[in-house]
Amino acid sequence: MVEFFKDFIAESKRIVWPNKSELIVKTANVIIFALIVAIIIFGMDAVFSYALQLLRQVV
């Protein structure tokens, strides 16, 4: 168990954290990607809802 924590601490010291500008750019990329995915899902939902509404009118 002690060996595990020694390895854990050794690995933790090797972590390279991004600087402020990298963090801002990567965070912005994630937010933009999430918004794009949300817009795509919203669009697909609207199209399927409209298609189902048309099918209900026919049947």
C-alpha positions, -999 to 999 in steps of 0.1 A, spaced: 0 0 0 29 23 8 44 16 -26 12 26 -43 12 60 -27 49 65 -34 42 58 -71 11 80 -70 31 109 -56 59 104 -81 34 104 -110 17 135 -96 50 154 -97 53 147 -135 20 164 -143 24 193 -167 -3 219 -161 -13 242 -190 -5 279 -187 -33 305 -185 -35 312 -223 -36 274 -232 -63 269 -205 -84 297 -220 -81 285 -255 -89 249 -247 -118 259 -225 -132 280 -253 -128 251 -277 -148 228 -254 -176 254 -250 -178 260 -287 -179 223 -295 -206 217 -269 -227 246 -283 -223 231 -319 -234 197 -307 -264 212 -288 -275 231 -319 -272 200 -340 -293 180 -315 -318 208 -313 -321 209 -351 -325 171 -353 -352 172 -326 -371 199 -344 -370 181 -377 -381 148 -362 -409 165 -342 -421 182 -374 -420 149 -393 -439 131 -366 -465 159 -366 -469 155 -404 -473 117 -400 -500 122 -373 -520 145 -397 -518 119 -425 -528 90 -403 
